[in-house]
């Protein structure tokens, strides 16, 4: 279980995150939402390791992660993706995933990129099949459409066999059908026992996907519950959702 305990993060006099506590269990898919400036990205970065908390703790499976670098968190089974997909554009789709698999195995793996093609092909292909990218295996990552880049980054994160998957706006920049397809995959991963926490602005990537929704407003956890419940919360509607959500549908 992920436990976020009274998380506080200050930037000078700005209280970006102000006493936030929640947990995420194995097999649970939890969305973290809120208006711009609510502290979502800061909270997420503290959990992922890009920021250290000013106060409070991040605990995963009983291990306090507060001072661990992202690479160390990865070794504890915590992987993340970014709002703007981070891939190696000079490599093919398959090579990107091979590299990620080899990084998990350890430094014995690669002395030069020209040795990469013969390494970890089977597990890399399996990840491409899982994320629907097998037909693009030999394509350069640079030429991929953005939706495919998001899937590739997810495949690279999955190469670490994470138990906790942190997804920063996985549906950002995707068309409606691409969003639906990617979020179906995310829901499947949670169903396989992975704990998933993701930030999101597209409500159609939250409704029907997240088991639980956390609403962050002005650095504080303002509400949590099912999407149906938070979409009917008067404060959440007034400060964030407005009239965009009607009966679970994003009408923006």
N, C-alpha and C positions, 0 to 999 in steps of 0.2 A: 504493500500500500504506500502511495505517496501521501505524505502529511506536510502541509504548509501551515506553520505554527506562528501566528501573530507576526506575520511578515511586514517589515517596515523598510522602506528604502527612501532616503532623502537625497536630493541634489541641491546642496546649499540650503536655502530656506524653503525649498519646494518639497512637499511631502507627496512624492509620486505614488507610493504605496503606503497605506496607513493602517497597519494592524489587521491584515487579511489572514484568515484561517480557513482551510478547507482540506478535504482529502479526496483521493481518487483510488479506487480499488482495482484489482486485476479484473479484466474483462469488462470494465466500465468505460464508457465513452462520454467525456465531459467537455462541454463547450464553455469558454470564457469570453463573454461579450461585454460591450459597453461602448459609450461614445468615444470619439477621439479625445485624447488627453485624460482618459479615465484611469490610466495606470496599467492597462493590460500588457503592453509590450514590456514595461519595466518588471512587472510581476513574472512574466514569462521568462525574461532574461535572467532573473534571479534563480528561477527553478532550473534553467538550462545551464547556468554557470557563467554567462557573460557579465553579470553583475553580482557582487556580494551584498547580502542584506545589511542594512544599517543595524537592524535588530531582527530577532526572530530566527526561525530555523526551517530548513528544508530537509525532510527525512524521507528516505526511500528504503523500504524493507529493513527498517531499524538502523540504517546507516545515515549519519548526519552528513549532508553534502555541502554545507555552507561554504567551505573553503576549498572545495575540489574544483579543479579546472574542468572545462567541458570534456576533454579527452579522458580524464580520470572518471568522470561520470559515465562516459560511454562504456568503460570497462565494468561499471556497476550495472549495465543494462539500460542506460538512459540515452536515447537518441533523439535528435531533433531535426526538423526542416525549417526553412526560412521563408519569409513572405515573398521574397524574390528568389526564385530557385537558384541554388548554388550547385553547378555542375562543372566538369572539366570540358570546355567546349572544343578543345583541340583533340579530344579522344572520341572514339565511337561510343555508342550507347553501351555496348557490351563491355568495352574497356573501362568505362566509368564504374560499372558494377564490379568487374574483376578487381579493380583497384581498391574498391571499398571492402570487398571480401578479403583481399590480401592484407589490408590494414588491420582487420580483425585478427587474422592469423598471427601477424607479428612482423618484425623488421627483417626476418630471414628472407622475405618473399621476393623483393624486386630490387635489382641493382640498376636497371635502366628500363625506360618505357618499351624499348624494342623487345624486351623479354616478356612483356605482359600477356601477349596473345595466347601463350601456352599455359597460363596459370588460372586455376579456379574457374574453368569454363563451365563445368556442370552446375555448381551452385549459383553462378552468375546467371546462366540461362534459366534456371529455376525461378530466380527472382524476377527476371524479365517476363516470364510466363505469368507469375503471380500478379504483376502490375500491368499486364496487357501490352508489353513492349517487345515481345519476341520478334515480331515482323520488322522491327526497326533496329535490330541488334547491330547491324553493320553500318548504320547511318551515323554521320558525324553529329555530335551533340549540338554543335553550333547551328545546324540547319533544322533542328527540331522545332515544330510549333510549340507554343508556350505550354499548352496543356500536357504535351508529352514530356517537356522538361520537368514539370511538376511531378509527374509519375516517375521519372528517372531519379529525381532527388529522393523520392520516397523509397524507391528500390535500393538506393545507396544507403539510406538510413536503416532499412530492414536487413542489410548485409551484416549489421552488427548483432543480429538476433536480439533486438531490444525487448525488454519486459515493460518498459515505460516509453511511450512514443509521444513526443512533444511536437505538435504541428502548428506553425505560425501562419495563420490565414491560408490554409491549404487550397481554398477555392478562389483566392484572389486572382483576378485577371482571366478567369475561365468563363466560357459561355455556359448557358444553362445546362445543356446536355453533358458537357464535360464536368461541370460541378456535380451533377447527380451521379455520374459514373464514378468519379473519384471518391465521393463521400460514401458510396455503396461499398467501395473497397475498404475505406477507413472503418466502417461499421463491421465489416467482415473480420478485420484484424482484431477489433475488440472482442468479437464473438469467439475468437481463437485464444482468448485469455490475456491479450495485451492490454495494459492500462493506457488509455489514450486521453490526452488533454490537448485541446486545440483552441486557438483564438479565431474569431471569425466575425465578419461584418455582414455577409450574405445570410439572411435568415432562412433561405431555402436549403442552406448547408447545415442548418442547426435543427430545424423542424424535421422530425422523423429520423434523425441521426443521433443526436445527443440523448443519452439516458438522463442526463441532468445538465442544467444550465446555471452558470454562475454569472451574475451581473455585477460588474465593477463600475462604480460611479464616484468620481472625485477621490480615487485611491482607496475607497472602502467597498467591502462586499455588501451591496445594497439588497440583493435578493438571490435566492437559489431555489431550484425545484425543476419540475418538468417544463418543457417549452410551453405547453398549454397553460400552465399556472403562471409562469413569469410573463407571458404575453398578455395576461389579463390583470397583472399587477398595476394598480393605478399610478404608483410612483415611477415604475419602470417605463410605462407608456408615456408619462408626462415628460420624463427626463431623457428618454432615449428612443423608444420605439415609435412614439407618436401613433399615427393611424396607419403605419405601414403594414402591421400584422393584423389580419382578420381571420379568425378560425384557423390559425396555424399557417397561413399563406403569406408570403412576402409580396406586398402590393406596391412596392416602390418602383 
